[in-house]
């Protein structure tokens, strides 16, 4: 007799299942373009110089310890994290309209946002709109919480460009006061971001329908190498008084500090007005959620990031590290584009690989092509065709380009 008669074994998580197959592959020339983690030009994990220096400074300080943090998290980290995403001259910070809570990276921040909105949001529709496509975990987080998940058009597969018309149409047709999740920069999985002018159109339409915005900011500084540029949509919506509803920001330091396993993140709510009572109530509810789920946030990673953000020399080094990572990824984009377009003359237009930004590229390869890349060429990427450009380097980019060329031509012939 089973105590769990209805339980079924689920298939492995697509991304981590992909990683498991990659690890089990004995071919020496295999290439991992799946998991979103930065690799150096030799395909190795890279500890940022700023992080190395901050760790030494932290563990040799007189007050270093492993005591519990408060339920809200490490306050020096939260204060500086808000400045990084909002800007040191942010109106919201100056007007004391920001509530911040440390979270388990961006995923934890999104979860806290979902729990909070499910219980307390009465501004309109309880539907949350996600881009099509979006990061797979967005769907899981909000569906598991019981929220109604809808989608808005984002990627035009024919033109390999932003479907701005469809995006704006969805904003207009959604019930007033719906929740829209926006990728602040380096859209995952497409690597396609709106231009500044397109962002303005999107934000004005969102305000016109009184929608509530969640910004998922997982790649600030990592996308372009410029912290300010990658925060454009967030800062413009707040500092120009475009959005009159509360704004939620889910912030991660996994990618831009290369601290994937330390789970350093924060959730910030920007209130339209300075209301001490409202801000205090929000803070108390955040504390309740964190206390009931993880008791209090982890200390080590947040202290390292705080050390970087509060030390001018380390912060300057970190900004150099961001340029190092973003520049190398962009170099690989251009190299792959040139190989496909000019050297191999691979059928199709590959301009989108060069014009996209951040860690990922939505290559346009079909699931059948991706499967052949894995079985024939030992190249691993997500079945949607999303490739982690960070996995490319000077030693494997030509192999990858040749493999892309082979699968494209193979399936072109099969259709004849």
N, C-alpha and C positions, 0 to 999 in steps of 0.2 A: 504494500500500500504506500503510495507516494504522498508526502505532505505537500507537494507542489505539483498537482496533477496537470495544470495548464502550462507549465513552464516549457519554453522551447529554447534551444541553443541558437544564438544569433551568429551570423557570419562575422568574421573579423572586421574590425574597423578598416575601411578601405585604405586609408593612408598607412596605418601601422601594419596592415596585412601586406601592403606593397613593400614596406621596409623589411618585413620578415622574409618575403620571397627574395629580395635583393641580398639579404645577409646569407641566405641558404645557397645562393648561386655561386658555383665554384669557378666560373670563368674569370680569368685574371683581368680582363679589360672591361669589366662591367662598369656602368655609369648610373649613379643615383640622381635623378632629376625629380624625385618625388617629394620627400619631406622638406618643408620650408625652413631650412637652417643654413646660415652662411658658411661657406667653405673658402679657404684660401686658394692660391693658385696651384697648390699641390693636392687639393681635394681634402684638406685636413680642417678640423674645427679650429677656430681662431679665437683665442682669448684677447680681448681688446687691451692694448697697452694701458688705457685709462683704468680699466677694471683691475689689472694686475697691480698697478700702483695704489689704487684705492684699497685693495685687500690688505696690502702690507701696512698701509697707514691705519686701517681699521683694527687689525689684530694686534698691533703694537701699541695702541693707545691705552692710556691708564684706565679708562672706564669701559674697556671692552668686556662684554659678558654675554651669556646666553639666557638672560632672564626673559620672562614673558613681556611682550609688548602690550600696550593697552588694546582694548577691543577695536578702537578706530585705526590702530596701526602706528607706525613710526612718524610722529608729527613733523620732524625736520624733513623727512622724505615727502610727505604729503604737501607741505607748503611749497617746496621747490618743484615738485611734479606739476602742480597747478600752474606755476609760472612758465614751465616749459611748454605746456600745451596752450595756455591762454596768452602768454606774453607778459613780460615784466611790467608793462604799462597797461595791462588789461583793465578796462572799466569795471568788469565784474569783480575783480579782486579788490580794486580801490573802493568800490561801493559795498564791500562785504556781502556779496550775493552768491558766494560759492560754498558748497558743502562737499567735503572730500572724505573718502573712506578707502583704506588700503584693501586690496583684493588679491585673489590668487590669479595674477596676471590678467590679461584681457578677457579670457574665458570666464574667470570668476567675476569680473566686473559686469559682464553681460548677464550672468546668472543673477547677480544681486539686482541688477536693473529690472530683469524680468519678474523676480519675486516681488519687488517693490511696486512695480506698475500693476501687476495683477491684483494686488490688494488695495492700492490707494488711488490709482488713476481713474478719474471720472470726467476727464476733459472731453470725452467723445467716444469714438469707437475703440473697443478693446483689441481690434485687429492690428497686427504688426506686419508691415510690408518690408520684404527683403528683396534685394536685387536678384534678377534672373540672368546669369547664375550668381551664386554667392558662396562664401565659405561654408562647407557642409555642416559644420558644427553649429552655425546659426540656427538652422532648421531644428536640430536636436535639442538645443538649449530651450528654445521657446515652446516647441511642441510638447516637450516633457513637462513643462510648467503648466500646460493646459491653455496656452494662449492661441488664438486663432491666427494662423500664419497665412499671409497672402504674398504675392510677388508683384514686382513692377518690372517692365522691360528695361534692359540695360545694354546687353551685347547684341549687336546686329551681326550675325554670323556671315551674311553675304558680303558685307562691306568691311568686316572686321573693325567696326567703329562703334561709338556710343549711339544707342538708339534714343536720342534726346527727345524726339517727338513722342515716342511711346512712354518714356519716363514722365514727361510733363503731363501727358494725357492721364496717366494713372494717378498722379498727384491730384489732378482736378476732379477725377471721377470717384476717388476714395471718399467714404463718409467723413464728414468734417470731424476733426479731432482725432484722426487715426494716428498710429505710431509708424514712423518711417525710420528704418535703420540705414544710415549712410556710411560708406567707407571714407574716412577722412582723406586718405591718400593711398596710393599703391593698391588699388582694388584687387581683392583676392576672390576669384582666381584669374581675372582677365589681365591685370596689369594696366588697365585702361582707366584713366582719370578724366573727369570733365576739365575743360579749360577754366580759367578764372571767370570769363564771361558766361560760360555755361553754368558754372556754380551759382552765379548771381541769379540767373533765370530760375534755377531749381529752388534756391532759397526763397525767392520772392513768391513763387507759386505755393511752396509749403506754408508760408506765413498767411497767404490769402485764404487758405483752407483751415487755418488754425491747427495744423498738424503738429504733433510732438515729435521731436527729432532725437534719435540716439546716434551719436557719432562713435563709430568703432575706429579708434586710432591705435593701430598695431605697428605702424611703420614710420612714425614721425622721424625725420632726419635720415632714415635708412633709404627712403625712396630717392630723394634728390640730393642728399648730402646737406640740405639746408632745413634747419628746424622751423624757420619762419615760413618758408614756401610750402612745406608739407602741412602746415596748420592753417593755410589760407581760409578754407571754407569755415572752419570753426571760429577763427578770430573775426572774420568779416561778418558772420551772422550775429556775433555778440557786440563787437565794437561799433558797428554801424547801426545797431538797434534794428536789425532786420527782423529777427525772430522775437515775438512777444510772449511766446509760451516758454515754460521751462525747457532747458536743453540738458541732455544727459551725455556725458563723455565717458567712454570706456577706454582706458589708457593702459598700454602694455609697454614694458621695457625689455621684453624677451629678445626681440630682434635688434633694436637699436643699441642695446648694451651687450648683446650676445650672451645673455644670461637666461637661456631657455629653461633650464631645470630649476631655477631659483624662484620662478613664478612671482615676479615683481610687477604689480599693477595697481591701478587705482580707479575708482569711479568718482566722478564729479557731477554734481547737479548745479546748474546755473539758474538761479531763480530770477524772474523778471524784476522783482522789487526786493528791497532790503527789508525783510520781515524777520525779526529775531525769533518770533514764535514759530514761524513756518520752518526756518532753517534749523532751529533746535529740535523740532519734531521730526524732520527728515533725518537728522543726525541720530536721533534716538532709535528710529526704525532701522537704519543701517546697522547700528550696533546690535540690535536684537537679531537681525538676520545673521550677521557674522557670528555672534555668540552661540546661536543655536546650531550653526553648521560647522564651523571650524574653531570655535572658542575665541581665538585671536589670530591675527595674521603672522606668517613667518617673518623672522627678524633679519636673518643674515643678508639676503639679497637686497632688502629695502635699505639696510644700513650702508651697503656698498654703493648703491645708486645715490643715496643721500650724500655720502662722502664725496662722490664725483660732482654732484650738483652744487654743493656748498663750498668747494675748493676751486677758486678761479683757475689755477693752473691745471687741475685735473679736468675741469669742464672744457678748457681750451683743447686739451689732449683728446677728450671725447669727441669734440667737434671735428678734429682732424681724423679720428678713427671712422667717423660717419662718412667722411669724404672718401677715405680709403675703400670702404666697403661698397658704397654706391658707385664709385668710379670704376671699380673692377667689374661689377655686374654690368654696368653700361657698356664697358669695353667688350664683354662677351656677347652682349646683344648685337653690337655692330659687327663683330667678327662672324657670328652665326648668320646674320643677314647677308653679309658680303659673300660668304661661302655658298649659300643657297642661291643667291641671285646672280652673282657675277661669275663665280668659278664653276659651279655645278649646273647653273641654269635650270634649277629645279622648277617644274611646272607650278604655276600659281604665283600670287603676289605675296611676298614675305615682308612687306613694308611695316606691317603691324608689330613684328618682333622688335624692330628698331624704335618704333614710336611709343611702345608701352613703357611702363616704369615700374620700379620696385623689384621684388624678388621673383615674381612670376611672369610667365608669358602664356597667354591662351593661344597656342600654336595654330589651332584650326585643324589639327590632325584628328581623324576619326578614331573611335574606340577600336576598330579593327586594325588600323595602322599602329595604334599604341600597343596592342597585343602582339603584333608582329615585331615591333621594336624590341619588346621584352624577350620573345622566344628566339628570334633569329640573331639579334644584335646585342643582347644583354644590356639594353638601355631601358631604365625604369622611369615611367612617369604616370600620372593619374589618367584613368580611362577617358576623362573629359578632354584630354589633350593639354591640360595644364602642365607646364614644365617649370621647375625651379631653376632659373637662370644662374643662381648662385652655385649650382652643382657643375657648371661648365668651367673649364680652365684651359690654359694654353696646350695642355697635354691631351685633352679629350674632345675639344670642340670640333676638330676636323672629322673624327670618328662619328660624332653625333650628326654633323651635317651630312656626311655620306649615308648614314643610316636613314635620316629623314628623306633624303633624295631617293633611296632605294624603295622605301615603303610607298612613297607617293607614286612613283613610276610603276610599282608592282600593281597597285590597285587601279591605276589609270588603265593599264593593259587589261586587267580582269573585266573591265566594263565594256571593252571593245567586242 
